[in-house]
Amino acid sequence: MSNASYWQDASDTVLRGTFLTAGTTAFITGIYQIFKRHPNHGRLSALAGLNGGLVAVTFFGLRDLVISPALIATIPASPYARKRNTYDWKRLPSDSELPPRTWTEMRTDSLLDSVTSGVLTGGGLRGLMAGRTAIAPAALTAGILCAVLQLSYNEVHVQRVKYVNKINQQPEPSPSTERWISPRVLKWIGLSEYTDEEYIAKLKHQRDTHLAKIRQLEEQLEEERRK
C-alpha cells in the first residue's frame, strides 16, 4: 500500500461514518416523534439527521484526516508502527521488527485517535453553541463516550476474530458423532445398528435368499408348462 491508499481509506471512513450517523439519528428521531404523535415528525427527523451528520463529519474528519496521520507519523508504539508498515509511511528510527499482534492491541486500536477527536469535537461544537463555560464538560463527556464506543467496537471485532479462529481450528466430526439417533433409541424402536461388514453380509444373505426363491418359482413355472 501507499500514502494514497491511506487517504482513500480515510476518506471512505469519513463518508460512511457521516451518512451512517446521519441516517441513524434521523431514523431514531423520526420513530420517536411518530410514537409521540408529533405533527412535525418529518421536519424534526430531518433536523436531527442534519445535526448528526454535522457532528459525524467533524469527528471522523478530525480523527481520520488530521489526528490519525499525525499520530502515525510521530508515535513509536507498535500499533502506529504497524500502520506505517501497512501504508508504507516513512518509518521512525525506533521501528524494528513488529511483534505479533496481541488481543490488547486489537482492543485498544484507534482508541487514542477517537478520544482525542471526541474531546475536540464535543468541546468545540458545544463551545460554539453555549459559550466557553460549556467546553470542558462537553469535551470530557464526549471523550468518555467516544472511548466507550471505540472499545465496544474493538471488542466486537476481537470476538468475531476469536469465533472465526475457533471455527477454523475445530476438528472434523467423526462418523460416530454424526449419528442422529443413538443406538439405545434404535434398539428401543426395534431397529439394530450394523457395522459396514455386517450390513454387507446381510445384503448378501438377502440376495442369495431372493435368488433361491426366483429359481424355485422358475422351476414351478417350467413344470406347469410341461403339464
Solvent accessible surface area in square Angstrom, and as a share of the most:
residue,aa,sasa,rsa
1,M,146,0.65
2,S,52,0.33
3,N,72,0.37
4,A,75,0.58
5,S,32,0.20
6,Y,17,0.06
7,W,105,0.37
8,Q,108,0.48
9,D,56,0.29
10,A,4,0.03
11,S,45,0.29
12,D,46,0.24
13,T,34,0.20
14,V,14,0.08
15,L,102,0.51
16,R,153,0.56
17,G,9,0.09
18,T,23,0.13
19,F,148,0.62
20,L,129,0.64
21,T,47,0.27
22,A,23,0.18
23,G,41,0.40
24,T,63,0.37
25,T,43,0.25
26,A,23,0.18
27,F,137,0.57
28,I,104,0.53
29,T,31,0.18
30,G,10,0.10
31,I,93,0.47
32,Y,119,0.45
33,Q,30,0.13
34,I,94,0.48
35,F,163,0.68
36,K,118,0.50
37,R,215,0.79
38,H,70,0.31
39,P,114,0.72
40,N,77,0.39
41,H,73,0.33
42,G,45,0.43
43,R,156,0.57
44,L,49,0.24
45,S,19,0.12
46,A,65,0.50
47,L,76,0.38
48,A,19,0.14
49,G,8,0.08
50,L,125,0.62
51,N,90,0.46
52,G,10,0.09
53,G,11,0.10
54,L,101,0.50
55,V,72,0.41
56,A,3,0.02
57,V,67,0.38
58,T,38,0.22
59,F,27,0.11
60,F,36,0.15
61,G,14,0.14
62,L,50,0.25
63,R,30,0.11
64,D,17,0.09
65,L,71,0.35
66,V,87,0.50
67,I,15,0.07
68,S,11,0.07
69,P,13,0.08
70,A,55,0.42
71,L,28,0.14
72,I,2,0.01
73,A,46,0.36
74,T,90,0.52
75,I,53,0.27
76,P,80,0.51
77,A,46,0.36
78,S,38,0.25
79,P,36,0.23
80,Y,18,0.07
81,A,7,0.05
82,R,48,0.18
83,K,44,0.19
84,R,0,0.00
85,N,69,0.35
86,T,60,0.35
87,Y,37,0.14
88,D,100,0.52
89,W,33,0.12
90,K,184,0.78
91,R,137,0.50
92,L,44,0.22
93,P,141,0.89
94,S,72,0.46
95,D,30,0.15
96,S,84,0.54
97,E,164,0.73
98,L,52,0.26
99,P,71,0.45
100,P,116,0.73
101,R,111,0.40
102,T,75,0.44
103,W,98,0.34
104,T,95,0.55
105,E,19,0.08
106,M,18,0.08
107,R,76,0.28
108,T,60,0.35
109,D,37,0.19
110,S,26,0.17
111,L,42,0.21
112,L,92,0.46
113,D,1,0.01
114,S,2,0.01
115,V,42,0.24
116,T,46,0.27
117,S,0,0.00
118,G,1,0.01
119,V,55,0.32
120,L,95,0.47
121,T,6,0.03
122,G,17,0.17
123,G,2,0.02
124,G,37,0.35
125,L,39,0.20
126,R,113,0.41
127,G,14,0.13
128,L,153,0.76
129,M,145,0.65
130,A,48,0.37
131,G,33,0.32
132,R,217,0.79
133,T,126,0.73
134,A,18,0.14
135,I,73,0.37
136,A,72,0.56
137,P,81,0.51
138,A,20,0.15
139,A,13,0.10
140,L,119,0.59
141,T,89,0.52
142,A,18,0.14
143,G,6,0.06
144,I,101,0.51
145,L,101,0.50
146,C,19,0.11
147,A,22,0.17
148,V,81,0.46
149,L,106,0.53
150,Q,18,0.08
151,L,75,0.37
152,S,57,0.37
153,Y,156,0.59
154,N,6,0.03
155,E,58,0.26
156,V,106,0.61
157,H,73,0.33
158,V,0,0.00
159,Q,87,0.39
160,R,154,0.56
161,V,36,0.20
162,K,74,0.31
163,Y,139,0.53
164,V,60,0.35
165,N,59,0.30
166,K,144,0.61
167,I,85,0.43
168,N,112,0.57
169,Q,145,0.65
170,Q,119,0.53
171,P,111,0.70
172,E,156,0.70
173,P,79,0.50
174,S,52,0.33
175,P,113,0.71
176,S,64,0.41
177,T,96,0.56
178,E,97,0.43
179,R,129,0.47
180,W,244,0.86
181,I,80,0.41
182,S,54,0.35
183,P,58,0.36
184,R,205,0.75
185,V,70,0.40
186,L,35,0.17
187,K,162,0.69
188,W,212,0.75
189,I,87,0.44
190,G,65,0.63
191,L,97,0.48
192,S,76,0.49
193,E,79,0.36
194,Y,101,0.38
195,T,77,0.45
196,D,113,0.59
197,E,127,0.57
198,E,91,0.41
199,Y,114,0.43
200,I,93,0.47
201,A,59,0.46
202,K,81,0.34
203,L,82,0.41
204,K,108,0.46
205,H,126,0.56
206,Q,70,0.31
207,R,133,0.48
208,D,73,0.38
209,T,71,0.42
210,H,115,0.51
211,L,81,0.40
212,A,48,0.37
213,K,108,0.46
214,I,87,0.44
215,R,138,0.50
216,Q,88,0.39
217,L,85,0.42
218,E,101,0.46
219,E,109,0.49
220,Q,83,0.37
221,L,97,0.48
222,E,74,0.33
223,E,99,0.44
224,E,115,0.52
225,R,187,0.68
226,R,190,0.69
227,K,203,0.86
